[in-house]
Amino acid sequence: MNDNADPGATALSSPTERDGEYLQSLHDKEVDELRTMISQLLVQLEHLQQPQGGAHTLHGHVARLREANEHLVLATFSAQDKQADAEAWVQRQTNFLSMLAHELRNPLQPIAYANSLLAKLAGDHPEVPRLQAIVERQMRHMTRLIDDLLDASRISSGKIGLDKSTLPLAEIVALAVEGSQPRLDARHQRLAVTLPPAPGHVYGDRMRLVQAISNLLHNASKFSPEHQVIELSVQPAGAMAQISVRDHGMGIAAELQPFIFDLFTQGLQSLDRAQGGLGIGLTLVRSLVELHGGTVRVYSAGIGMGSTFTVLLPLTSAVAAPPPAPLPPLPSPRRLRILLVEDNRDAAETLALLLELGGHAVTQCHDGARAVALALESHYDVVICDIGLPGLDGFTVVERIRAGAPAKPPFFIAASGYNQPQDRARASRSGFDHYLVKPVPVEMLLALIELHVR
């Protein structure tokens, strides 16, 4: 019952895994065979070097030994070439998925802004909130699919990083429940949560652990009928914490259960694919849990009998944290001069209108060179800049403005469809103060502007 699957689909490992396993097995087999042959020839050569050995036979074995060595060298170079080809293929795949995510996120941004504007500008028509909620749900679903696709690529290529710390397990569960509640509410489902008095602590990455549990809840909701109860329970299991998500939905056939966590494996689907999905969600759960030293398993009595997914995570002792420093008071709202650099004119128009409704003066610009000229001609408090721009990209725009600004530089915010670690790192080096990924929540953007600009 992977949240993204097709019943008849064959469980496949990722192309990277298949290529790597094939090359490794091929190389190991060839090298082992050649080494065995060389060892045998060396023994025979040593024996033939004794007085009873004939010169003719000796020369024949020497020739065979040289031929075997040549084969070994050729096999080594062939394996290296195949490995280089596989690595190049992985890099092309990563680049393609990054560009695909960027192109999919860009149209989501004006949709998000327009939906926020509807809330501010719409009248009292009773259908408006319902329509807004539909747009919001579908936008979140699209964003989730894009993020899952990229995460699967990062994990398969070993490029995912973890920011680990000691975390209360109750907090992880609460955040996962909070993030999943809109999905449950939309399907009129109830979540029953059972926690022990002291759930304990785990050592891990907060965002990734929340993502793993949220994916299980999303999966359970998707494959359960409306008005059903989904159960989330946590209990100690020795030195481990056992987290279980149980549903009473479609269930999983016995022959599919061993492969349910494999990439692109999908569970029971109707012909109209009402559940949808890419076959990635449960693969991410397994990978993220294993990166934290844990395991995940599934049990279902069969089709129509529901499913239970169980995660085991190692518990750790709590570390007393120093009391948090008091937050500084928020500055009083004031009218700011904002330069908005965005080549998607729909996104620029809707965001400019939202910022103007917040009391700010906004100048729109749709290419990098013009943005630099405007920023150097007059002072702006904030520059909100896309990365993929015609002419100069966003990185270069910020570098040139910072280099040429005579007074205090503006506060730079990137709003980009790119979300690779190298993109964030380059943005920081270029001089961006914050890096936001599209679709950017309007409330977050406005709060960020008000909080950081003095």
C-alpha positions as CSV (number, residue, x, y, z in Angstrom):
1,M,0.0,0.0,0.0
2,N,2.7,2.4,-0.9
3,D,1.2,5.9,-1.1
4,N,2.3,6.1,-4.6
5,A,1.8,2.8,-6.5
6,D,0.2,0.4,-9.1
7,P,-0.7,-3.1,-8.1
8,G,0.7,-4.9,-11.1
9,A,3.9,-2.9,-11.1
10,T,7.1,-5.0,-10.7
11,A,9.2,-3.9,-7.7
12,L,12.3,-2.2,-9.2
13,S,15.4,-0.9,-7.6
14,S,16.6,2.5,-8.6
15,P,18.7,2.7,-11.9
16,T,21.6,3.8,-9.8
17,E,21.4,0.7,-7.6
18,R,21.0,-1.7,-10.5
19,D,23.9,-0.2,-12.4
20,G,26.2,-0.2,-9.4
21,E,25.3,-3.8,-8.4
22,Y,25.8,-5.0,-12.0
23,L,29.1,-3.3,-12.5
24,Q,30.4,-4.5,-9.1
25,S,29.4,-8.1,-9.7
26,L,30.8,-8.1,-13.2
27,H,34.1,-6.6,-12.1
28,D,34.4,-8.9,-9.1
29,K,33.7,-12.0,-11.1
30,E,36.3,-11.1,-13.9
31,V,39.0,-10.2,-11.4
32,D,38.5,-13.3,-9.3
33,E,38.7,-15.6,-12.3
34,L,41.8,-13.9,-13.6
35,R,43.5,-13.9,-10.2
36,T,42.8,-17.6,-9.8
37,M,44.3,-18.3,-13.3
38,I,47.4,-16.2,-12.5
39,S,47.9,-18.0,-9.2
40,Q,47.7,-21.4,-10.9
41,L,50.1,-20.3,-13.6
42,L,52.6,-19.0,-11.0
43,V,52.6,-22.3,-9.2
44,Q,53.2,-24.1,-12.4
45,L,55.9,-21.6,-13.3
46,E,57.7,-22.2,-10.0
47,H,57.5,-25.9,-10.6
48,L,58.8,-25.7,-14.1
49,Q,61.8,-23.6,-13.0
50,Q,63.1,-26.7,-11.3
51,P,65.8,-28.7,-13.4
52,Q,63.2,-31.2,-14.6
53,G,61.1,-28.5,-16.3
54,G,61.4,-28.1,-20.1
55,A,62.3,-24.8,-21.6
56,H,59.5,-25.1,-24.2
57,T,56.8,-25.7,-21.6
58,L,58.2,-22.9,-19.4
59,H,57.9,-20.4,-22.3
60,G,54.4,-21.5,-23.0
61,H,53.3,-20.9,-19.4
62,V,55.0,-17.5,-19.3
63,A,53.1,-16.5,-22.4
64,R,49.8,-17.6,-20.8
65,L,50.7,-15.7,-17.7
66,R,51.3,-12.5,-19.7
67,E,48.0,-13.0,-21.5
68,A,46.2,-13.4,-18.2
69,N,47.8,-10.2,-16.9
70,E,46.7,-8.3,-20.0
71,H,43.2,-9.6,-19.5
72,L,43.2,-8.5,-15.9
73,V,44.4,-5.0,-16.9
74,L,41.7,-4.7,-19.6
75,A,39.0,-5.9,-17.3
76,T,40.0,-3.3,-14.7
77,F,39.9,-0.5,-17.2
78,S,36.6,-1.7,-18.6
79,A,35.0,-1.8,-15.1
80,Q,36.4,1.8,-14.5
81,D,34.8,3.0,-17.7
82,K,31.5,1.5,-16.9
83,Q,31.6,3.0,-13.4
84,A,32.4,6.4,-14.9
85,D,29.4,6.0,-17.3
86,A,27.1,5.1,-14.4
87,E,28.3,8.1,-12.4
88,A,27.7,10.4,-15.3
89,W,24.2,9.0,-15.8
90,V,23.5,9.7,-12.1
91,Q,24.7,13.3,-12.4
92,R,22.5,13.8,-15.5
93,Q,19.5,12.4,-13.6
94,T,20.2,14.7,-10.7
95,N,20.5,17.7,-12.9
96,F,17.3,16.8,-14.8
97,L,15.3,16.3,-11.6
98,S,16.5,19.7,-10.2
99,M,15.5,21.5,-13.4
100,L,12.1,19.6,-13.4
101,A,11.4,20.7,-9.8
102,H,12.3,24.3,-10.7
103,E,10.0,24.3,-13.7
104,L,7.1,22.7,-11.7
105,R,7.5,25.1,-8.7
106,N,7.5,28.3,-10.8
107,P,3.8,28.0,-11.8
108,L,2.9,27.1,-8.2
109,Q,4.1,30.5,-7.0
110,P,1.5,32.7,-8.7
111,I,-1.2,30.2,-7.8
112,A,-0.3,30.5,-4.1
113,Y,-0.2,34.3,-4.3
114,A,-3.5,34.5,-6.1
115,N,-5.1,32.2,-3.6
116,S,-3.9,34.5,-0.8
117,L,-5.2,37.5,-2.6
118,L,-8.6,35.9,-2.9
119,A,-8.8,35.7,0.9
120,K,-8.1,39.4,1.2
121,L,-10.2,40.7,-1.7
122,A,-13.1,38.3,-1.9
123,G,-16.5,39.4,-0.6
124,D,-18.9,37.4,1.6
125,H,-19.8,34.7,-0.9
126,P,-20.1,31.5,1.1
127,E,-18.4,29.4,-1.6
128,V,-15.1,31.4,-1.6
129,P,-13.5,29.8,1.5
130,R,-14.4,26.3,0.2
131,L,-12.8,27.1,-3.2
132,Q,-9.7,28.5,-1.5
133,A,-9.3,25.4,0.6
134,I,-9.4,23.3,-2.6
135,V,-6.7,25.3,-4.2
136,E,-4.6,25.2,-1.1
137,R,-4.9,21.4,-0.7
138,Q,-4.0,20.7,-4.3
139,M,-1.1,23.1,-4.2
140,R,0.3,21.4,-1.0
141,H,-0.1,18.0,-2.8
142,M,1.8,19.2,-5.8
143,T,4.6,20.6,-3.6
144,R,4.8,17.3,-1.7
145,L,5.2,15.3,-4.9
146,I,8.0,17.5,-6.1
147,D,9.8,17.3,-2.8
148,D,9.4,13.6,-2.6
149,L,10.8,13.2,-6.1
150,L,13.9,15.2,-5.2
151,D,14.4,13.5,-1.9
152,A,14.3,10.1,-3.6
153,S,17.0,11.3,-6.0
154,R,19.2,12.6,-3.2
155,I,18.9,9.5,-1.1
156,S,19.7,7.1,-4.1
157,S,22.8,9.2,-4.9
158,G,23.9,9.4,-1.2
159,K,23.6,13.2,-1.2
160,I,21.1,13.7,1.6
161,G,22.4,15.3,4.8
162,L,21.1,15.2,8.4
163,D,21.2,17.9,11.0
164,K,21.0,15.7,14.1
165,S,20.3,16.6,17.7
166,T,18.6,15.1,20.8
167,L,14.8,15.4,20.2
168,P,11.8,14.6,22.4
169,L,9.9,11.9,20.5
170,A,6.6,13.5,21.6
171,E,7.5,16.6,19.8
172,I,8.3,14.7,16.6
173,V,4.9,12.9,16.8
174,A,3.1,16.2,17.5
175,L,4.6,17.9,14.5
176,A,3.8,15.0,12.2
177,V,0.2,15.0,13.4
178,E,-0.1,18.8,12.9
179,G,1.2,18.6,9.4
180,S,-1.1,15.7,8.5
181,Q,-4.3,17.1,10.0
182,P,-5.4,19.0,6.9
183,R,-5.3,15.8,4.9
184,L,-7.2,13.9,7.5
185,D,-9.8,16.6,7.9
186,A,-10.4,16.8,4.1
187,R,-11.3,13.1,4.2
188,H,-13.3,13.3,7.4
189,Q,-10.9,10.9,9.1
190,R,-10.1,10.8,12.8
191,L,-6.6,10.2,14.2
192,A,-6.3,8.4,17.5
193,V,-2.9,9.0,19.1
194,T,-1.6,6.9,22.0
195,L,1.6,8.0,23.8
196,P,3.2,6.6,27.0
197,P,3.7,9.1,29.9
198,A,7.3,9.5,28.9
199,P,7.9,8.7,25.2
200,G,11.6,9.3,25.5
201,H,14.2,11.0,23.2
202,V,15.8,10.2,19.9
203,Y,18.9,11.5,18.2
204,G,18.2,12.6,14.7
205,D,17.1,15.3,12.2
206,R,13.8,16.8,13.3
207,M,12.5,17.7,9.8
208,R,13.4,14.2,8.4
209,L,11.9,12.3,11.3
210,V,8.7,14.3,11.0
211,Q,8.7,13.7,7.3
212,A,8.9,9.9,7.8
213,I,6.0,9.7,10.2
214,S,4.0,12.2,8.1
215,N,4.5,10.0,5.1
216,L,3.1,7.0,7.0
217,L,0.0,9.0,8.1
218,H,-0.5,10.4,4.6
219,N,-0.3,6.8,3.2
220,A,-2.8,5.5,5.8
221,S,-5.2,8.4,5.0
222,K,-4.9,7.9,1.3
223,F,-5.7,4.2,1.4
224,S,-8.5,4.4,4.0
225,P,-12.1,5.2,3.3
226,E,-13.5,8.5,4.5
227,H,-14.8,8.7,8.1
228,Q,-12.4,6.0,9.2
229,V,-10.2,6.0,12.3
230,I,-6.4,5.9,11.9
231,E,-4.3,4.9,14.9
232,L,-0.9,6.3,15.8
233,S,0.8,4.7,18.8
234,V,4.2,5.0,20.5
235,Q,5.5,2.5,23.0
236,P,8.9,1.5,24.4
237,A,10.5,-1.7,23.0
238,G,13.7,-2.2,25.1
239,A,16.3,0.4,23.9
240,M,14.0,1.3,21.0
241,A,10.9,3.4,20.5
242,Q,8.2,1.6,18.5
243,I,6.0,3.9,16.4
244,S,3.0,2.2,14.7
245,V,0.5,3.6,12.2
246,R,-2.5,1.4,11.7
247,D,-5.3,1.9,9.2
248,H,-8.5,-0.1,8.4
249,G,-8.3,0.5,4.7
250,M,-7.4,-1.3,1.5
251,G,-4.7,-3.6,2.9
252,I,-1.8,-5.1,1.0
253,A,-1.6,-8.4,-0.8
254,A,0.9,-10.9,0.8
255,E,3.0,-11.2,-2.4
256,L,3.4,-7.4,-2.5
257,Q,4.5,-6.8,1.1
258,P,8.2,-7.8,0.7
259,F,8.5,-5.1,-1.9
260,I,6.3,-2.4,-0.6
261,F,9.2,-0.1,0.4
262,D,11.0,-0.4,-3.0
263,L,11.1,2.6,-5.2
264,F,8.1,2.9,-7.6
265,T,6.4,-0.1,-6.1
266,Q,2.6,0.6,-5.8
267,G,-0.2,-1.0,-4.0
268,L,-3.7,-1.7,-5.0
269,Q,-5.1,0.9,-7.4
270,S,-8.4,1.3,-9.2
271,L,-8.3,2.0,-13.0
272,D,-8.9,5.7,-12.4
273,R,-5.8,5.8,-10.1
274,A,-7.9,7.8,-7.5
275,Q,-5.1,7.4,-5.0
276,G,-2.4,8.8,-7.4
277,G,1.2,9.1,-6.3
278,L,4.6,8.2,-7.6
279,G,5.6,5.2,-5.6
280,I,8.2,7.2,-3.6
281,G,6.7,7.9,-0.2
282,L,7.3,4.6,1.6
283,T,10.8,4.3,0.0
284,L,11.6,7.7,1.7
285,V,10.3,6.4,5.0
286,R,12.6,3.3,4.9
287,S,15.6,5.4,3.8
288,L,15.1,8.1,6.4
289,V,14.5,5.6,9.2
290,E,17.6,3.6,8.3
291,L,19.7,6.8,8.2
292,H,18.7,7.2,11.9
293,G,19.7,3.6,12.8
294,G,16.2,2.3,12.8
295,T,14.0,-0.1,10.8
296,V,10.5,-0.1,9.4
297,R,8.2,-3.1,8.6
298,V,4.7,-3.7,7.4
299,Y,2.0,-6.2,8.2
300,S,-1.4,-6.7,6.5
301,A,-3.7,-9.6,6.7
302,G,-4.5,-9.1,3.0
303,I,-6.7,-7.0,0.7
304,G,-9.4,-5.1,2.5
305,M,-7.9,-6.0,5.9
306,G,-6.0,-2.7,6.6
307,S,-2.3,-2.3,7.3
308,T,0.1,-1.6,10.1
309,F,3.5,0.1,9.6
310,T,5.9,-0.1,12.5
311,V,9.0,2.0,12.9
312,L,11.7,1.2,15.4
313,L,14.1,4.0,16.4
314,P,16.9,3.9,19.0
315,L,16.2,5.8,22.1
316,T,18.8,8.1,23.6
317,S,19.2,9.9,26.9
318,A,17.9,13.4,27.2
319,V,20.4,16.3,27.3
320,A,19.4,19.3,29.3
321,A,19.2,22.3,27.0
322,P,19.9,25.8,28.2
323,P,16.9,28.0,28.6
324,P,16.1,29.8,25.3
325,A,17.0,33.5,25.1
326,P,14.0,35.8,25.0
327,L,12.9,36.8,21.5
328,P,13.4,40.4,20.6
329,P,10.2,42.4,20.2
330,L,8.9,42.6,16.6
331,P,9.5,46.0,15.0
332,S,6.4,48.1,14.3
333,P,5.2,47.8,10.8
334,R,6.5,50.5,8.5
335,R,6.3,51.3,4.8
336,L,9.3,49.7,3.0
337,R,10.7,50.2,-0.5
338,I,10.8,46.8,-2.1
339,L,12.4,45.8,-5.4
340,L,10.7,42.6,-6.7
341,V,12.8,40.8,-9.4
342,E,10.8,38.0,-11.0
343,D,10.5,37.0,-14.7
344,N,7.2,35.2,-14.2
345,R,4.9,38.1,-14.7
346,D,1.9,36.4,-13.1
347,A,3.9,35.7,-9.9
348,A,5.3,39.3,-9.9
349,E,1.9,40.9,-10.3
350,T,0.2,38.9,-7.5
351,L,3.1,39.2,-5.1
352,A,3.4,42.9,-5.7
353,L,-0.3,43.4,-5.0
354,L,0.0,41.4,-1.7
355,L,3.0,43.5,-0.6
356,E,1.2,46.7,-1.5
357,L,-1.8,45.6,0.5
358,G,0.7,45.2,3.4
359,G,1.5,48.9,3.0
360,H,4.8,48.7,1.1
361,A,6.0,50.4,-2.0
362,V,6.9,47.9,-4.7
363,T,8.9,48.2,-7.9
364,Q,8.7,45.3,-10.3
365,C,11.5,44.2,-12.6
366,H,11.7,41.2,-14.9
367,D,15.3,40.7,-15.8
368,G,18.7,40.8,-14.0
369,A,20.4,43.6,-15.7
370,R,17.5,46.0,-15.1
371,A,17.4,45.0,-11.5
372,V,21.0,45.9,-10.9
373,A,20.5,49.3,-12.6
374,L,17.4,50.1,-10.5
375,A,19.1,49.0,-7.2
376,L,22.1,51.2,-7.9
377,E,20.0,54.2,-9.0
378,S,18.0,54.4,-5.8
379,H,17.9,52.8,-2.4
380,Y,15.6,49.9,-1.6
381,D,15.0,48.3,1.9
382,V,14.4,44.8,0.5
383,V,15.2,43.0,-2.7
384,I,13.2,39.8,-3.4
385,C,14.9,38.1,-6.3
386,D,14.3,35.0,-8.3
387,I,17.4,32.9,-9.2
388,G,16.6,31.8,-12.8
389,L,16.4,35.2,-14.6
390,P,17.1,36.2,-18.2
391,G,20.4,37.9,-18.7
392,L,22.0,37.9,-15.3
393,D,21.0,35.2,-12.8
394,G,19.9,36.1,-9.3
395,F,23.3,35.2,-7.8
396,T,25.1,37.7,-10.1
397,V,22.4,40.4,-9.5
398,V,23.0,40.3,-5.7
399,E,26.8,40.3,-6.1
400,R,26.7,43.4,-8.3
401,I,24.3,45.3,-6.1
402,R,26.4,44.6,-3.0
403,A,29.6,45.5,-4.8
404,G,28.1,48.8,-6.1
405,A,25.8,50.0,-3.4
406,P,27.2,53.1,-1.8
407,A,25.1,53.0,1.4
408,K,23.7,50.2,3.5
409,P,22.8,47.3,1.2
410,P,19.2,46.1,1.0
411,F,17.9,43.0,2.7
412,F,18.2,40.2,0.1
413,I,15.6,37.4,-0.1
414,A,15.9,34.6,-2.7
415,A,12.5,33.2,-3.9
416,S,13.6,30.3,-6.1
417,G,12.4,27.1,-7.7
418,Y,15.8,25.5,-7.1
419,N,16.3,23.6,-3.8
420,Q,19.6,21.7,-4.1
421,P,22.2,22.2,-1.3
422,Q,24.6,23.7,-3.8
423,D,22.0,26.3,-4.8
424,R,21.6,27.4,-1.1
425,A,25.3,27.5,-0.6
426,R,25.9,29.6,-3.6
427,A,23.1,32.0,-2.6
428,S,24.8,32.5,0.7
429,R,28.2,33.1,-0.9
430,S,26.5,35.6,-3.3
431,G,25.1,37.7,-0.5
432,F,21.5,36.6,-0.1
433,D,20.3,36.9,3.5
434,H,17.5,34.3,3.2
435,Y,16.7,31.6,0.7
436,L,13.0,30.6,0.3
437,V,11.8,27.8,-2.0
438,K,8.7,28.3,-4.2
439,P,5.8,28.3,-3.6
440,V,6.7,30.7,-0.8
441,P,4.0,31.1,1.9
442,V,3.0,34.7,1.9
443,E,2.7,34.9,5.7
444,M,6.3,33.7,6.0
445,L,7.6,36.2,3.5
446,L,5.8,39.1,5.2
447,A,7.0,38.1,8.7
448,L,10.5,37.7,7.5
449,I,10.5,41.2,6.0
450,E,9.1,42.7,9.2
451,L,11.4,40.8,11.5
452,H,14.7,41.4,9.9
453,V,14.5,44.9,8.3
454,R,15.2,47.7,10.8
